[in-house]
């Protein structure tokens, strides 16, 4: 039986993919709403000029850079997606499940735009609609940014993908492939 402080990898993978699925669903629904209610309309201020809604089809990356290289961003996203799937084999941390789930969902949301939106496959423009004064983004972008924060916090706390703290030896009865039964105080809490 698992210790209350540990999580079986299957539970963590369900969390990772559940978070990713939720991000993709919210991202795609909000993009469809933005297309329906915001496209070809003037911006809608919510907090003066600081925040609001403004429709933009972004053919590039952040701040519209690389507009002629949309296919490159799609390929990079696919490589990262495969990397996340491989990383899932060593997953032993709730914090990493959250971070990777947010990243997977955000990348997938924007990748779907690049693959299936006009002007065509691998050249589609990402739908952005959340105007934050300096830039316009979408739910997928926010998830990617949140994932970066989670990963940085976990890294600074020394928590590895497998849930062990930096320098911590594997518990008896485990191998390097993943976590085994450990006392709750030895496991990460994030």
N, C-alpha and C positions, 0 to 999 in steps of 0.2 A: 504494500500500500504506500502511496506517495505521502511524503511529509507535507503538512499544510503550507510550508514555505516554498515548495517546489511546484512547478507546473509541467505536466507531461508535454512533450513537443507537439503532440496532436492538438492539444488545447491552444497552445500558442499559435500554431499554424491556422487554426480556425479563427482565432482573433485577428491575425495578420490579414487573412483573406477577407474576413468580415469587414474590417476597417476599410480595406481597399475597395471592396464592393460598395460600401456605403458612400465613400468619397466619389467613386465613379458615378453612382446613381445621382447623387446630389449635384455633382458637376454637370452632368448631361442634361438633367431636368432644368437647372437654372440657366444653362446656355440656350435651351429651347425657349424658355420664357423670355430671355433677353432678346432673342431673334424676333419673337412675336411682338413684344411690347416696346423694345428700345430701338430696333434697327430703323434707320431713316428718320429718327426723331431727335430733337435737341437733348442735350444732357439734362439730367434731373439732379439738382443739388440736394443733398440731405443734411450735411453739416457745412453750410456755406460752400466755399471753394475747396474745403479740405477733403470732403468725401461725398460721394454720390454715385450715380449710374450714368455711364456713357458708353455707347456701343462702338466697338472697334473690332475689325477682323485683322488679326496679327499674323502676317505671313512669315515672321522671323522668330527670334528668341526674345529675351528680355529687352524692353525698350525698342522693339522692332528691329534689332540688329540681325543681320544675316538673312534678310528677306529672300535673297536668291538661293539660299541653301536649306530650304525647308526639309528636303529629303535627308540631309545630314542629321538634322535634329531628330527626325523619325528613326533613323538607324541607331543613333546614340541611345534614344529612349528604349529601343528594343534590346540593345546590349545590356543596359542597366536592368531592365525587367528580367532578363535571363539571370543576371548576377543576383538579384533579389531571390529568385527561385532557388538558386544554388545555396545562398546564405541561409535559407530556411531549413536546410538539412542540419545546421548546427545551432538553431535557435533554442535558447534556454532562458530568455529574459522577456518579461512582460514589456519593459521599456523598449527593447529592440523590436518586439512584435508591433508595438504602437508606431514607432518611427518608420519601420519598413512598410507597414500597412499604409501609412499616410503617403510615403514616397511612391509605393506601387500604385495606389489609387490616383495620385496626382499625375504621375507619368502616363498612366493608362488613359485618363481623361483627355489630356492634351494630345496623346498619340492618336486617339480615335478621331479627333478633329483633323489632324494632319493626314490621316488615311482616308477619311470619308467625306470631308467637307470640300466645297469648291475652292480652288479650281480643279482639283483631282487628286488621286491617290499619291501619297508622299509629297504633295505640294499644297495640301489644304491649309487654309488659314485658321488659326485658333481663335475662338470667340472669346473676347475679353469684354467685360462690362462693369466691373467694380472700379470706379474712379477714386483713387487715393491721392489726388493732387499731383504727385510726382510721376505716377504711372497708373496704367489701367491693367487690371488683372482679372482672374476668375477663381472659382473655388479650387480647381486643380492646382493653380499657382500658390494659393494660400496653404493647401495641404503639403506641397513640396517645401515651402518655407518653414512650416511647422515641423516637418520631418527633420529638416536641417537643425533646428533648435534642439529637438529631442536627441538627435545623434551627438551633437556637440556636448550637451549636458551629460549624457551617458559616458562619452569619451573622457570628459574631465573628471567624472566620478570614478573612472577606471573600471567600468562595467563592460565586460566583453559580450560578444554576441551570444555566447553560451551561458551567460548569466553570472559567470565567475568574475570576481574582482581581479584586477591586474596583480600578477604575482602569486595568486592563489593556486595551490596544487589541486588536481582533481581529487575528489573524495574517493575513499577506498571503494572498490567494486565498480568504478566507472572507467570508461576509456576516453580517449581524446575526441571521440565522435559526438559526445553530448553529455548533458548533465545526468547525474544519477541521484540517488537519495542523499541529500545534504541537510544539515541542520538549518533551520530558518535564518539564524544569524549569519550563516555563511553565504546566503543567497542575496542577490540584489533585491531591493524593495521597490524599485521604480516600475 
